[in-house]
Amino acid sequence: MADTAYTIRVNGRVQGVGFRATTQMVAMRMQIRGDVRNQSDGSVLIHAVGSPTQMKAFREAIKQGPSQFARVSTYEETPMTDVPDYNGFNVVY
């Protein structure tokens, strides 16, 4: 089955609480490829690629907030039309 890709933006208490690092751990455990980065508006932006089954589980984990200190108040996802060729899952600083 072909991989799917999403751009995900989350808002809430998502910066300064380990959100990016725990997102990376969850992604690596689920074999999701992509990246995660803080945005200047206080949100976090995630690009994620995986099988439809992997992506469903990953998106649910992100909605819950992967860090025990994080609180996701808004979650937006947009499917990507082109599937990027990511190698691993990286935190972008």
C-alpha positions as CSV (number, residue, x, y, z in Angstrom):
1,M,0.0,0.0,0.0
2,A,1.3,3.5,-0.9
3,D,2.5,5.9,1.8
4,T,0.4,8.9,2.7
5,A,1.7,12.3,3.9
6,Y,0.3,15.0,6.1
7,T,1.1,18.5,7.2
8,I,-0.1,18.8,10.8
9,R,-0.2,22.0,12.8
10,V,-1.0,22.0,16.5
11,N,-1.5,24.9,18.9
12,G,-1.8,25.0,22.7
13,R,0.9,24.3,25.2
14,V,3.2,22.8,22.6
15,Q,6.5,24.8,22.9
16,G,8.9,24.4,25.8
17,V,7.3,21.2,27.1
18,G,9.2,18.5,25.1
19,F,6.6,18.3,22.4
20,R,9.1,18.1,19.5
21,A,11.3,15.5,21.2
22,T,8.4,13.2,22.2
23,T,6.8,13.6,18.8
24,Q,10.1,12.4,17.3
25,M,10.1,9.4,19.7
26,V,6.5,8.5,18.8
27,A,7.3,8.8,15.1
28,M,10.4,6.7,15.3
29,R,8.6,4.0,17.3
30,M,5.8,4.0,14.6
31,Q,8.2,4.2,11.7
32,I,6.9,7.5,10.6
33,R,9.3,9.7,8.5
34,G,9.3,13.5,8.4
35,D,10.1,16.4,10.7
36,V,8.8,18.6,13.4
37,R,9.5,22.3,14.1
38,N,8.4,25.2,16.3
39,Q,6.7,28.1,14.5
40,S,7.1,31.8,15.5
41,D,3.3,32.0,16.2
42,G,3.7,29.4,19.1
43,S,2.4,26.5,17.1
44,V,4.3,23.3,16.1
45,L,4.4,22.1,12.5
46,I,4.8,18.5,11.6
47,H,5.4,16.9,8.2
48,A,4.8,13.1,8.4
49,V,4.9,10.2,6.0
50,G,3.9,6.6,6.5
51,S,1.4,3.9,5.6
52,P,-2.2,4.7,6.1
53,T,-2.3,2.5,9.2
54,Q,0.8,4.1,10.7
55,M,-0.4,7.6,9.9
56,K,-3.8,7.0,11.6
57,A,-2.1,5.9,14.8
58,F,0.4,8.7,14.6
59,R,-2.2,11.4,14.1
60,E,-4.3,10.1,17.0
61,A,-1.1,10.2,19.3
62,I,-0.4,13.8,18.2
63,K,-4.0,14.9,18.9
64,Q,-3.6,13.5,22.5
65,G,-0.3,15.4,23.0
66,P,2.8,13.1,23.0
67,S,4.4,14.9,26.0
68,Q,2.9,14.6,29.4
69,F,3.3,18.4,29.8
70,A,1.8,19.3,26.4
71,R,-1.8,20.2,25.8
72,V,-3.1,20.3,22.2
73,S,-5.9,22.8,22.0
74,T,-6.2,22.9,18.2
75,Y,-5.2,20.3,15.6
76,E,-5.2,20.9,11.9
77,E,-4.1,18.4,9.3
78,T,-3.8,18.7,5.5
79,P,-3.0,15.7,3.2
80,M,0.0,16.4,1.0
81,T,-0.6,15.7,-2.7
82,D,3.1,14.7,-3.2
83,V,4.7,12.3,-0.8
84,P,8.2,13.7,0.2
85,D,11.1,11.3,0.5
86,Y,12.1,11.8,4.1
87,N,14.9,9.8,5.7
88,G,14.0,9.3,9.4
89,F,12.2,11.8,11.6
90,N,14.0,14.9,12.5
91,V,13.5,17.8,15.0
92,V,14.3,21.0,13.1
93,Y,15.7,23.8,15.3
